[in-house]
Amino acid sequence: MDAAEFRRRGKEMVDFVADYLENIEHRRVYPDVEPGYLRSMIPSEAPLEPESYEDVLKDVDRVIMPGITHWQSPHFHAYFPSASSYPALLADMLCGGLGCIGFTWAASPACTELETVMLDWLGKMLQLPEDFLAGTKGQGGGVIQGTASEATLMALLAARCKAVKCVHESDPQRSEADIISKLIAYTSEEAHSSVERAGLIGGVGIRMVATDEHFSVRAETLEKMVAEDKAAGFIPFFFCATLGTTPSCAFDKITELGPLCNAENIWMHIDAAYAGSSFICPEFRPLLDGVEFADSFNFNPHKWLLVNFDCSAMWVKKRTDLIGAFKLDPVYLKYDNQESGMFRSLKLWFVFRMYGQSGLQAYIRKHVELAKVFETMVKKDKRFEICAEVVLGLVCFRLKGSDELNEALLKEMTHLGRIHLVPCKLRGRFVLRFAVCGRTTELRHVQEAWTHITELSSELLLKKRNEA
Ligand SMILES: Cc1ncc(COP(=O)(O)O)c(C=O)c1O
């Protein structure tokens, strides 16, 4: 493909994407294919000779589209949102065109510099304490990671390095292996599975902290576990708090957990993968109170801030903790300024400038309002119950009755493919999660979703009564 054809195909692709997004609500949101459907539709080996662009594009329709779950559909209510916006799509295209990799400042100065400044902009939008901002001479700062899972792993490894150094200073005879074997990390029983996985990768023990009636970790519970572990000769070193848990969007009490972690020399990382975006609204910012006690904080603009995947924003109070833990100095990377940044920051820059803080706040508020509307409709129907407090854009609910009944309801919904939800377990019970996800989700979509759910429920309950 030469530049002339790229110009033509590029314009066609923009039309293809715009048509797709404009008409997405008429598609079945959840695909109707079986596992392994794709392998038989394409050759078992890559072509030896070049094929035409037309043939490739035809296969996008024939092979790919049938197996797509339409995350950008206004009927998509599963997981948490996967952000998408036209400014971010265009920035991604530019990023691909520039094709640079900013692994050091010299590798592409604008990559590093824009990332640092964008994370300062974003940090200020969230009203993060000054300590987290790089400014021109601060010790803290932000870095873009691919995912929240990576950020948690980075934080845990940096904390591990710091803990080993600290113990070694007071007890130089002790081997690194012995210290690591005694390290213990903590997180909520409601935390995302990536936290436990970070513990596995980091080769440290990890303990799950029980939550209160709001699914929040409280300091009292963590304090007891830390005391027990210390008495047994272990070294508590890391606590991952969650603001906006995956199952029910619950918030650990970081205002009381933070002082405990600080007093015990435990690194507190905050995972606010989904909820973090909402902190740009002054009315939701109190949910972040206590961040001043944290060593690191992370959330995903690629979830709820209109920035396409991948873009996970992570801040640390001391950049040296992170850089020091992973520093290697091969000669080909040697340069006075070793800080790095990939060009994911371009997406942030485009989105911040084209939506403005007011546009982004309006977008968050709309999702929260739609979730409240859904909650009100659930509460009005006595056959249903709300299972967790609705704080942001997620509603956890279920039909009063057995898990089997709710499982059957979800199975039927998924089979019909008009709306897409996923479940969670709360205190062992099977619960449905309704997340407001789409950039184009309107009141009518939420109302239609509820009508669909109630109709399916009526059929299910009638069938059950007839069988009894
Ligand atoms: C609280 C929380 N943490 C972490 C994650 C994982 O995010 P990522 O896919 O960016 O690793 C999720 C995903 O929903 C989440 O809800």
The ligand as an ORCA input file, in Angstrom:
! r2SCAN-3c Opt
* xyz 0 1
  C     -11.205     -2.465     40.624
  C     -10.556     -3.025     39.400
  N      -9.236     -3.203     39.391
  C      -8.594     -3.694     38.318
  C      -9.286     -4.032     37.174
  C      -8.528     -4.576     36.007
  O      -8.339     -3.562     35.098
  P      -7.319     -3.738     33.881
  O      -8.051     -4.563     32.851
  O      -7.024     -2.370     33.426
  O      -6.142     -4.459     34.405
  C     -10.673     -3.874     37.133
  C     -11.441     -4.234     35.945
  O     -12.617     -4.070     35.854
  C     -11.326     -3.351     38.270
  O     -12.644     -3.175     38.294
*
